[in-house]
Every structure is written in structure tokens, then in C-alpha cells.
Amino acid sequence: MRVITLLPMAGLGLVVTGFAAALAFGTASPPLELKSISSPFKSVDFSKLPPLQQLAVPHGSPIAYRTYGPADARDVVLALHGSTASSASFHPLATALTTAGIAVYVPDLRGHGATGTRGDLDYAGQLDDDLSSLSAYIAKAHPDARRTLLGFSISGGLALKTAAGPTGAKFARTVLMAPALGRHAGTQRIGGDAWASPYIGRIIAISLLDRVGIHAFDGLPAIQFAVPPNSEAIQAAQYSHRLLYGLMPADHRPLLQNLRMPVTVMIAENDELFSNVAYEPAVRPYRPDVKIVQVDGSDHIGLTVLPHALAALVRELK
């Protein structure tokens, strides 16, 4: 009887040891800088970058954001930047839209730039609360404008989640630029340029713990990005588990089906992170009327900085 009693205890000990090992050591080597992501910004003129403003919210520290364009614009865009970045990364995009008479709000998403703790959230769902507050503020400031929600790269997934939920009622349409749609989409390139190194072992362990209501480890780093060396002062080089899954949709398919507004997906012909030919089968079966616009001669970051890519975006918005 003593041997039989000890066996379950031994098994439990192995499980606990396995979880502890995955949490502590289930990481990955940091990827080398992906210069196709970082280099384009070296030639951007930031001399006219608007100052940061702050929106006080009841659920955390203020949201830092920048505004572009006329206050009485008939078109207003809430633009969500890509992974590791901040509102400054959208300066070329926002400037191009402003030239076309479009007002633009670009927040530092929580966990990035000057909003909150770099690389983390205070709690799961905080990004959703942030976008609800920010969208309500913009709707009040521009009640008669046509409002567009725009998300780029990892924030393409966030924009899709937002547009398909209650906050989507504040917008007339959504534009997803090279969106990261999640694990069910099949759009991420396999064996291409490595932008991120996910901590697979740790992610699995934390996800399993979350399922049984244990969230004590959600703030641990879960992914590391190929940012330039010593750039931690301006970029979120790592994401916690709760930030990563706050940005990424669990499943893009029902979100597309629930979306009750026009949606455009803009893709880059030479995207080094996502397969341009994979977006059609990833979205069309669930949203047949989606408009897919390919920008020829552009890579991933090129969608946000190249003049002809920005001109294509302006045409979609106007």
C-alpha cells in the first residue's frame, strides 16, 4: 500500500518539476537584428514629430498618443503600430495621411513607448480597455467624421479583435496592414527572416496554468524580438505572456465572420515576415467581401514608409 501511495506523489513531483523547469528555462536564444525592419527608420526625418499627449484612463496609467491633421477633418484614423515599436514609427504614415486631409491618432500601445511598463501589461485585457477608452475619446472629439481603425503587423490582429467587438461600433471600417492573424491563419513565413524567438516551453507552461486559473506567471517574458543591440530604451525588446496574447487573436476566423463593417487587408509583395499569397485563403472563406490590396515592390516595413505604399493607403482611405 505504501508503494501504491507513493507513486501518484512521485508523478505529481515530476509534473511540478517539469512546470518549474519550463517556466525557468523554457526560453530561447535572442535573434540577431533584422535590419530590414530597423534600417528603414534611419532615413526617416523625425524633426516634425508631434509631441506626446496623454489620455487619463480609469484602469491604469495614462495612454500616450500623438495627433496629426486638422481637428475638423472628415476622415479620422486610429492607427496602431507594429511590434516592439511606438507611435513614432508611424510618423511617415501619419504625415502622408495628414497631407491628404485625414486626421490621425497614433497611441503608444500599452507596453510600448511611454504607455505603461515596457513589454508588459498590468492585467490581461488591459489593451482592450485602452482601445475602448481611446476610441470613445476620438468619437466624442470627431462625432461627424468617418472613423477608421487601422492596425499594422501584430496590431493588425489587435485591430481585428477590436473591430469585431463592442468597440468596433465606434468605427465605419477597418484596414489591416500585413496583419499577424494568429496561429490558425497560416500566413507567417516558415524558414524566412526571423523577427521573433518565442519561448515555446514557457508559453506552453503558462498557457496550461492559465487554464486552471493560475496567472502568477503571466508577466514573465514569452518572446524576444530581433531589435538592434542596445535599443531597449526605445523599443520593447521582449513581451510578457499577457502582452503577447493581449495583442494576438486566439482565432481570426470567427472575428472575420462577426465583423460588421468594410474591411481591407493590405499586403506587401515582398513581405519577409508573412506570405502574401497566404492571405487570400486565410481570410476569404470567412469574409468573402474582404478587399485585398497588394503593394508591389514593398517589403514588410515598406508598407508604412515607402511613398507608393502610402499613396495606396491614401487611395483606400479616401
ABEGO torsion letter per residue (X at the ends): XAAAAAAAAAAAAAAAAAAAAAAAABBBBBBBBBAAAAAAAAABBAAABBBBBBBBBAAEBBBBBBBBEBAABABBBBBBBBBGBBAAAAAAAAAAAAAAGBBBBBBBBBGBEABEBBGBBABBGAAAAAAAAAAAAAAAABAABBBBBBBBEAAAAAAAAAAABAAAAABABBBBBGBBAEAAAGABBBGBBBABBBBAAAAAAAAAAAAAGBAAAAABBABBBBBBBGAAAABBABBBAAAAAAABBABAAAAAAABABBBBBBBBAABAABBAAAAAAAAAAABAABBBBBBBGBBAAAAAABAAAAAAAAAAAX
